[in-house]
């Protein structure tokens, strides 16, 4: 088995949540496994949280994960869970640099972690700072499906489409998926599948590890003679030979790669507007990729059957890659176009959406530390000490949810108005009336006793929330 250096470790992690919206869903359970460089499990935890007072959960989500214990008031608070999560992750990686491994986590779980550390006034970037890197196994599976399909059993449907479900990959490779959709159980699926990949397709595992950092991804993209992207989109395989051709100077995580199936000589003849069209549109000569997250990419020389996957001869692709690599003028033009044509997004409307609206000042960072060290009954005195209005709002919300006694009337009034709006108003979140109506319709059609019991428990909880 291919190994990490002994000064590294892996932390596999997964969540169960109230829904699929990364801004307004709550983590209810976090499971994590610590393994050594040989993928031997050393530690694990399963952390739970009760429902936040302003979160209306999706009934469909509860029917999948069945975490009804989170509806009980006796469960730990969300703040307690997130503090414990951070504490465990930091303790586990005290002497080693961790690789945080998720499944579809760069689009979902990682975004939830960042937002909900931020909600709790905790540093949000734990998985990619201080020597930590992050790997999304879903992209590793795409490399296996495209370039090493005989190393593992690739799950296929009746129409010969490739499944990217974690449970399907586990079952296809004789790994039990009993208790799937429990966060810890899903972590064990990830560990067992990672062992298989490391043993049977070490080239894929090595590439995925290299791509767990920004610098590693950039080196893969710039590797000679060229790199291969292997994607699974809408259950179908797509492969592209690529090489580096530019970088956004304002947003260093955004890099351009040239698709070598397109003749690079034609790019030199394009005007800036025509070249920009080649960058912007799908199926064109130049693609934008983000190097701060996992990519299904590896060096062409690491694919034993590389000639079987190519549409034109290897030597011709090598020649095209050399042309682009040596064409500094083209690279400069593409870099300038990337830099000057960034998409401008509207400012976030709600505080939950504003995790990326700027880093805290040094003063606010110190004030957060003081906030966490202060007894709850005294924390309301610290609210106005935050420079950033985001942290004042989040601090007030935390305090009112945990220790209403001694909190100024003005704060409680704002908090109660906020609760009322989140439970009743239509927004990007779920509200109680619509969700209760949905549960009522689901109960009419549902025949499974366990699912009906879950829906009844959720209905009872929501009616209690509506009455308070």
Secondary structure, 3 states (H helix, E strand, C coil): CCCCCCCEEEEEEEEEECCCCCCCCCEEEEEEEEECCCCCEEEEEEEECCCCCCCCCCHHHHHHHCCHHHHCCCCCCHHHHHHHHHHHHHHHCCCCEEEEEECCCCCCHHHHHHHHHHHCCCCCCHHHCCCCEEEEHHHHHHHHHHHCCCCCCCCECCCCCECCCHHHHHHHCCCCCCCCCCHHHHHHHHHHHHHHHHHHCHHHHHHHHHCCCHHHHHHHHHCCCCEEEEEEECCEEEEEEEEEEEECCCCCCEEEEEECCCCCHHHHCCCHHHHHHHHHCCCCCEEEEECCCCCCEEEHHHCCCHHHHCCCCHHHHHHHHHHHHCCHHHHHHHHHHHHHCCCCCCCCCCHHHCCCCCCCCHHHHHHHHHHHHCCHHHHHHHHHHCCCHHHHHHHHHHHHHHCCCCCCHHHHHHHHHHHHHHHHCCCCCCCHHHHHHHHHHHHHHCCCHHHHHHHHHHHHHHHHHHHC
